[in-house]
C-alpha cells in the first residue's frame, strides 16, 4: 500500500462516521416523510410515490454511474452531501413559508429516496478504493453496523417528536445541516483522502471475470456469474421488501385510523419504533456476521442467506399471522440485508478500478429500486383487481402482498442458483 496512507482502522471509522451521519438523516426524513404522506392521503398513494421515487432513483443512479469513475469520488461525495443537506434546509424553509404540508412531505420523501441511493453508493465506492479485498471483508460489516446506529438515532428522534408532539420541521433543517457538516468533514479529514489501489487479480470464486470482459460495466456484469446472481437477488429483495413494508404500514395505518395530517404523530411514533427495532437488530447482527459468513461460506453461497431467511420468516407468518409477525419478517429481511449489503460491497472491491463505480451503479444503485417499482405496481394492481381479496375474502390484499414477498424470495433462490450454475450439492 502507498506510503503515508492512514491505518485501515482510521479509514474504516472515518468512512463509518460519514455513512452514520447520512443514515441518521435518511431514517429521520424517511419516517417523517412516510408518516406525513400516509396521514394526509392514505397508504395506496404511498405506493404510487414509491414507484415515482424508485424511477427517479434509478435514473439518478445510472446518471451518477456515468461520472463516478471519471471524477474524484471524494469530491463527488462532498458535493452530494452538501447538495442534499441544503435541499433538506430548503424543504424546512418551504414549510416555514407556508407551503402545504402534503407537498412538503412528498418532496421530503422523494429527496430522501434519492439521497439514500446516491450518497451511500458514492461513499461505498470511495471505501472500496481505500481498502484491499481482505480489508473490505473484515471491515465493511462493522462499517455497515455503525451506519445502522445512525439510523437508530434518527428513528429515536422521530419517535421523540411523535410522542412529544414536537414539530418535525426544525429537525429536518438540523439534519440537513448535519449533512453539510459531514461534507466539511469529508473535505478535512486526512483518513478520507482518495486512495487508489491496484486492480485486483481474478479469483477462483468468479473465474469468468477475466480481462477480456473489462471494456464496459454492462459487459463485465453480464460475464460475471456472481454479479448476475447478485443483481437478480437485489431485484427480488426489492419486491419482497416493498410487500412487507406495505403490509406493516397498512396494519399501523388501520390500527391508528389516521385521516388527517394533524394526526401524523399517531403514525410517526409506532412507525419509528418499528424502524428502530429493525436498525437495532441489524446493527447487532451485521457487526461480525458478514466477515464470518464470507470466510465460512464464500461469496458464492453467502448471497443466498437473504432469501432463505425471508422464506423462514414468511413460513412463521403463515403459522402465526398478525402484525407482530410481520414486523418479525421485516427484521429477518433487514438482518439478512445487514449481511448481504456489506458482502456485496466487499465483493465489488474485486471489480477493476476503472469500472468499480459504474458496476456498483448498475448493481447496488438500480436493481433494488427496480424491485420497488415492480413490487409497488403489483400491489396496486392487486388492490384494483382484487379489492375483496382471494378465496372469498380469506386472503386480503395485505396477505397477498406477503405471498408476493415469498414468491420473490423463492425466485431469488432459483435465479441465484441458475446464474451461478451451482449443483444442488453446493447449495446445501
CORFENHU-V883006 format. One record per residue. N is the residue number from 0. RES is the residue in one letter. PSI is psi in degrees with one decimal (999 if undefined). Layout:
N;RES;PSI + N;RES;PSI
This chain:
0;X;152.3 + 1;X;138.8 + 2;X;138.1 + 3;X;-4.7 + 4;X;133.8 + 5;X;160.3 + 6;X;156.9 + 7;X;-32.5 + 8;X;-44.5 + 9;X;-41.2 + 10;X;-42.6 + 11;X;-45.4 + 12;X;-30.0 + 13;X;-45.2 + 14;X;-42.7 + 15;X;-37.7 + 16;X;-42.3 + 17;X;-45.2 + 18;X;-35.1 + 19;X;-43.8 + 20;X;-43.8 + 21;X;-42.4 + 22;X;-35.9 + 23;X;-47.8 + 24;X;-37.2 + 25;X;-43.6 + 26;X;-45.8 + 27;X;-50.2 + 28;X;-35.7 + 29;X;-44.7 + 30;X;-46.3 + 31;X;-44.4 + 32;X;-44.6 + 33;X;-46.8 + 34;X;-41.2 + 35;X;-43.7 + 36;X;-46.7 + 37;X;-43.1 + 38;X;-24.0 + 39;X;-37.6 + 40;X;-9.8 + 41;X;-177.2 + 42;X;-40.4 + 43;X;-42.5 + 44;X;-26.3 + 45;X;-35.4 + 46;X;-42.8 + 47;X;-38.8 + 48;X;-37.7 + 49;X;-43.9 + 50;X;-49.2 + 51;X;-45.7 + 52;X;-37.7 + 53;X;-39.1 + 54;X;-45.4 + 55;X;-41.4 + 56;X;-40.5 + 57;X;-46.4 + 58;X;-44.4 + 59;X;-40.4 + 60;X;-43.2 + 61;X;-34.9 + 62;X;-41.3 + 63;X;-35.7 + 64;X;-23.9 + 65;X;-25.2 + 66;X;-11.6 + 67;X;-26.7 + 68;X;-0.8 + 69;X;-17.2 + 70;X;151.0 + 71;X;121.1 + 72;X;-31.3 + 73;X;-46.3 + 74;X;-36.4 + 75;X;-42.0 + 76;X;-41.1 + 77;X;-45.3 + 78;X;-43.5 + 79;X;-44.8 + 80;X;-43.6 + 81;X;-43.7 + 82;X;-46.3 + 83;X;-36.2 + 84;X;-45.9 + 85;X;-31.7 + 86;X;-40.6 + 87;X;-40.3 + 88;X;-38.1 + 89;X;-38.5 + 90;X;-42.1 + 91;X;-40.7 + 92;X;-39.9 + 93;X;-42.3 + 94;X;-41.8 + 95;X;-29.1 + 96;X;-16.4 + 97;X;9.6 + 98;X;144.4 + 99;X;140.4 + 100;X;-40.9 + 101;X;-42.4 + 102;X;-46.6 + 103;X;-42.1 + 104;X;-34.2 + 105;X;-43.1 + 106;X;-41.8 + 107;X;-45.3 + 108;X;-40.2 + 109;X;-45.6 + 110;X;-41.8 + 111;X;-39.2 + 112;X;-43.6 + 113;X;-41.2 + 114;X;-41.0 + 115;X;-15.8 + 116;X;-47.8 + 117;X;-43.9 + 118;X;-53.4 + 119;X;-37.6 + 120;X;-43.3 + 121;X;-42.9 + 122;X;-39.8 + 123;X;-34.8 + 124;X;-39.9 + 125;X;-41.0 + 126;X;-38.3 + 127;X;-32.4 + 128;X;-23.9 + 129;X;-4.3 + 130;X;150.5 + 131;X;174.6 + 132;X;-51.9 + 133;X;-38.2 + 134;X;-39.0 + 135;X;-43.1 + 136;X;-39.3 + 137;X;-41.4 + 138;X;-19.1 + 139;X;-30.2 + 140;X;-54.4 + 141;X;-38.0 + 142;X;-44.8 + 143;X;-39.9 + 144;X;-40.3 + 145;X;-33.5 + 146;X;-33.7 + 147;X;-30.2 + 148;X;-38.0 + 149;X;-41.2 + 150;X;-39.0 + 151;X;-44.6 + 152;X;-42.4 + 153;X;-41.4 + 154;X;-37.8 + 155;X;-41.5 + 156;X;-41.9 + 157;X;-40.6 + 158;X;-45.6 + 159;X;-43.2 + 160;X;-38.5 + 161;X;-45.6 + 162;X;-34.0 + 163;X;-2.0 + 164;X;41.6 + 165;X;137.9 + 166;X;134.5 + 167;X;-18.3 + 168;X;-46.6 + 169;X;-32.3 + 170;X;-32.9 + 171;X;-42.9 + 172;X;-42.6 + 173;X;-42.1 + 174;X;-39.4 + 175;X;-41.5 + 176;X;-31.6 + 177;X;-34.1 + 178;X;-38.9 + 179;X;-39.5 + 180;X;-38.4 + 181;X;-36.8 + 182;X;-41.8 + 183;X;-40.2 + 184;X;-40.1 + 185;X;-30.8 + 186;X;-31.4 + 187;X;-32.0 + 188;X;125.0 + 189;X;-35.2 + 190;X;-13.5 + 191;X;9.6 + 192;X;146.3 + 193;X;129.5 + 194;X;125.7 + 195;X;118.0 + 196;X;164.3 + 197;X;154.0 + 198;X;142.1 + 199;X;156.9 + 200;X;148.9 + 201;X;143.6 + 202;X;157.3 + 203;X;-24.6 + 204;X;-28.3 + 205;X;71.9 + 206;X;-16.3 + 207;X;-13.2 + 208;X;72.2 + 209;X;168.3 + 210;X;-25.3 + 211;X;-8.7 + 212;X;20.3 + 213;X;25.1 + 214;X;-22.1 + 215;X;152.1 + 216;X;-39.3 + 217;X;-41.8 + 218;X;-42.0 + 219;X;-43.9 + 220;X;-44.8 + 221;X;-26.0 + 222;X;7.7 + 223;X;107.0 + 224;X;-42.0 + 225;X;-46.3 + 226;X;-34.7 + 227;X;-44.7 + 228;X;-41.2 + 229;X;-41.1 + 230;X;-45.6 + 231;X;-36.2 + 232;X;-44.2 + 233;X;-36.1 + 234;X;-48.3 + 235;X;-32.3 + 236;X;-37.4 + 237;X;-41.5 + 238;X;-46.2 + 239;X;-45.4 + 240;X;-35.2 + 241;X;-46.1 + 242;X;-44.2 + 243;X;-43.7 + 244;X;-41.7 + 245;X;-41.7 + 246;X;-46.3 + 247;X;-44.9 + 248;X;-39.3 + 249;X;-41.0 + 250;X;-43.4 + 251;X;-37.1 + 252;X;-44.5 + 253;X;-34.3 + 254;X;-40.3 + 255;X;-14.5 + 256;X;53.4 + 257;X;129.7 + 258;X;-2.9 + 259;X;155.5 + 260;X;-23.5 + 261;X;-20.2 + 262;X;22.5 + 263;X;-36.3 + 264;X;-24.7 + 265;X;-25.9 + 266;X;-33.5 + 267;X;-41.3 + 268;X;-52.7 + 269;X;-34.9 + 270;X;-37.3 + 271;X;-40.1 + 272;X;-40.7 + 273;X;-45.8 + 274;X;-38.1 + 275;X;-39.3 + 276;X;-44.8 + 277;X;-47.4 + 278;X;-40.3 + 279;X;-46.8 + 280;X;-41.2 + 281;X;-40.1 + 282;X;-39.0 + 283;X;-46.7 + 284;X;-31.5 + 285;X;-3.2 + 286;X;-38.8 + 287;X;-20.3 + 288;X;-42.1 + 289;X;-49.5 + 290;X;-41.8 + 291;X;-47.4 + 292;X;-37.8 + 293;X;-43.7 + 294;X;-31.3 + 295;X;-44.4 + 296;X;-25.7 + 297;X;161.0 + 298;X;-29.4 + 299;X;-26.7 + 300;X;-24.6 + 301;X;-25.9 + 302;X;-7.5 + 303;X;-0.2 + 304;X;-41.8 + 305;X;-56.4 + 306;X;-34.6 + 307;X;-43.6 + 308;X;-43.5 + 309;X;-38.3 + 310;X;-38.1 + 311;X;-44.3 + 312;X;-39.8 + 313;X;-31.5 + 314;X;-37.8 + 315;X;-37.0 + 316;X;-38.1 + 317;X;-30.5 + 318;X;-43.2 + 319;X;81.0 + 320;X;162.8 + 321;X;169.2 + 322;X;-39.1 + 323;X;-41.8 + 324;X;-30.9 + 325;X;-39.4 + 326;X;-37.3 + 327;X;-38.1 + 328;X;-45.3 + 329;X;-40.6 + 330;X;-44.0 + 331;X;-43.4 + 332;X;-44.3 + 333;X;-31.9 + 334;X;-43.9 + 335;X;-37.0 + 336;X;-31.4 + 337;X;-23.6 + 338;X;-45.1 + 339;X;-44.0 + 340;X;-52.1 + 341;X;-28.6 + 342;X;-41.7 + 343;X;-44.9 + 344;X;-40.7 + 345;X;-38.8 + 346;X;-35.4 + 347;X;-13.7 + 348;X;-28.2 + 349;X;-9.9 + 350;X;140.4 + 351;X;141.5 + 352;X;-36.5 + 353;X;-8.1 + 354;X;-6.4 + 355;X;-47.5 + 356;X;-41.2 + 357;X;-38.6 + 358;X;-41.6 + 359;X;-37.0 + 360;X;-39.6 + 361;X;-47.2 + 362;X;-60.3 + 363;X;-36.3 + 364;X;-25.0 + 365;X;-42.3 + 366;X;-39.0 + 367;X;-41.1 + 368;X;-38.9 + 369;X;-38.7 + 370;X;-40.0 + 371;X;-41.9 + 372;X;-49.0 + 373;X;-46.4 + 374;X;-44.9 + 375;X;-43.3 + 376;X;-37.6 + 377;X;-42.4 + 378;X;-41.0 + 379;X;-41.5 + 380;X;-40.3 + 381;X;-41.5 + 382;X;-34.2 + 383;X;-41.9 + 384;X;-28.7 + 385;X;60.1 + 386;X;-25.7 + 387;X;3.1 + 388;X;-166.8 + 389;X;164.1 + 390;X;50.9 + 391;X;38.1 + 392;X;-0.4 + 393;X;-27.7 + 394;X;112.4 + 395;X;176.8 + 396;X;-29.6 + 397;X;-39.9 + 398;X;-33.7 + 399;X;-37.0 + 400;X;-34.0 + 401;X;-33.0 + 402;X;-35.6 + 403;X;-42.8 + 404;X;-42.9 + 405;X;-43.2 + 406;X;-39.6 + 407;X;-39.3 + 408;X;-42.2 + 409;X;-41.0 + 410;X;-37.4 + 411;X;-42.1 + 412;X;-44.3 + 413;X;-45.0 + 414;X;-41.7 + 415;X;-44.0 + 416;X;-42.5 + 417;X;-41.8 + 418;X;-39.2 + 419;X;-8.9 + 420;X;45.4 + 421;X;136.4 + 422;X;156.7 + 423;X;-32.8 + 424;X;-30.1 + 425;X;-24.5 + 426;X;-10.3 + 427;X;999
